[in-house]
């Protein structure tokens, strides 16, 4: 799908064991498959159906999304950071597309 853009906000630094706030947003129409176009034809379902967040290869969040999720889904959650590393964010689209973003964090 064109114009799908993930955005992620993660603090650049944290203390060991600190719970940080992570915010994610992905631009996506999230078409439920239940609406009709002006000619009365059903608009096919096209949603982000899964979101994952990993930190240094360990899963932090794994969310299954359903058609009732709004356009441009926004997720906010906390994660405890034990060490410096990299968060990997992945969104899975119905059409088989996979969108990823990564953010580094330094623990000091």
Secondary structure by P-SEA (a helix, b strand, c coil): cccbbbbbbbbccccccbbbbbbbbbbccccccccccccccccccccccbbbbbccccccbbbbbcccccccbbbbbbbbbcbbbbbbbbbbcccccccbbbbbbbcc
